Amino acid sequence: MEPLNCPEAVAGDSECLPLIEPRVALGPQARDFLGLDPDACEDELMLRSETARALISGCVGSLRRGGPLGPHPLSNVLLTVMDVDAEGGPAQLQSMPGSLRAAAAHVLGEALRDKNHGSKCAVLEPAMAVEVSVPGEHVGTVLSDLTGRRGTVE
């Protein structure tokens, strides 16, 4: 997986990237195994091939459900499926697109949570400094609310 280039990013602001839905591409070996057009874009493949649609939607679904840091959807990611294999060959996959979708989602989910691959993921959350003034009787409630939202009180 690699981060997507974001031409919409604010010029000179390397810290701020717009969030883009995860995308999935099929590599040459995967296309060859599945008998897919090597020159077609993924959108075309999704329209023409139920097998490609199942594989891509399974991967995208897994990326949307979350990554190695919990149930936070991944964004700004391009995942390339390099190879596909099945005991019964492509015909087996074509006869059971639902199973292919579920298998792709499961395998990708397991790979994302595998601590041995040293993923470089970070949860991006908005951060801001605020000053809160409340009557004394509400301090406990406000502190509890702030810490419950992962706030740091100084």
N, C-alpha and C positions, 0 to 999 in steps of 0.2 A: 504494500500500500504506500502511496505517496501523497503528500499534500498537493492540492490543486493550486495552480497559479490563479491569482485573483486580480484581474485587470481593474476591477471596480474599487480596489483598495485606495484609500486616500493617499495622494502623492506625498511622499516623505514621511508617512506614518506607518512604519513597519510593524507596529504593535497592534494595529487595528485591521482585522480582516473581516469582510462580510461573510456570514455563514451561508454555505452552499450545500445543498443536498448531496449525500454521498452518491458516487457514480460507480458503475461496474462495467468493465470492458472484458471482452473475451480475447485471449491471446491466440496466436496462430495454431498452436498444438490443440487447444480446446476446440477451436473452430473446425480443424481438420477431423478430429475424432467425431464430432457431432455432425459432420457433413454440411457445415454452414459456409456461406459465401465469404471468402477471405477479405473481400474489399467492402462489404456492406458495413454501415455504421450500426451501432447497437440498437438504435431506435428502429431501423429497418428490420433487424433480426428479431426484435420483440414482436413486430407485426407479422412477420412471415413464419416464424418457427415457435411452436408451443414449447419445445425443449429449451430453446434459448430464453424464452420468456420465463419459464420456470426457474432456470438456473440464475438468471439475473435478478428476478424478483425475490428469490430466496436469500441471495447475498445482500441485496438492498434492505430487505426486512431485518436481517440480522444486524446490519450496521445502524439501522434506525432504533433498534431495541437497546443498543448500548454496547459499550466496549469494556476494556479491562478495568476501568475505574468505577464500575457500577452501572446503573440503569440510565446513563446519560447518552443520548444519541450521538453518533459520530457525524461530523460535518467536515467539509473541505477535504474529502478523501476520494481518491480514485483507486479502486481495487481492480487489479487485473487477474482474471482467472487464467492461470498459465496452462493447466492441463486438466483433463477429465478422464476418468477411467471407470469402467463398469464390467462386471463379470459377463453379462449377456451382450455387451457391446452397445452401440447407439440405439439399436432397436429396443433393448430393454428399457433404456431411459425414455425413449419416445412413447412407450406404452404406459408409463407411469409418471407423468409430469408432476403430480402432487408429491410423490415420494422424492423426486429430484429436488423440488423446492424445499422440502423439509430437510433433506440431507445436506443441501448446500447451506441452509441457515444454521443447522446444528454444527457442521464442521467449522464454519467460519466463526461462530460463537465460541467454540472450544479453542480455536487458534487465537482469538483475541484475548481470551482469559488465561492463556498459557504463560505463566510467569517466566519460563525459561527463554523466551524470545526477547526479553528486555525491551518491551515496547516503549516508545517515547510519547506517551499520551498525557494530556493535561486537561483537567476540567476548566473550561473558561467560564468564569462567573463575573458578573459586574461587581466592581468594588468602588466604594465611595466613602468619604469621610463625612460624618454628620455630627452635629452637636444637638443633644436632646435635653430639653429642660422640662421636668415634670414635678408635680407636687410630691413631697416625701412619701405619702401613702401609696403612690403608684410606682415607686422606683423598682421594687421587686418584680412587678408584672412586666415593666418595660425591659429590665435586664434579662428576664427570662425569655421574653419574645426575641430580643436581639441575639442572644446566644443560641436560641433555637433556630435562628436563621443563619447560623455560622458567623455571627458578628463577633468582632473583637472589641472588648470594652477596655479603655485605657483610663 
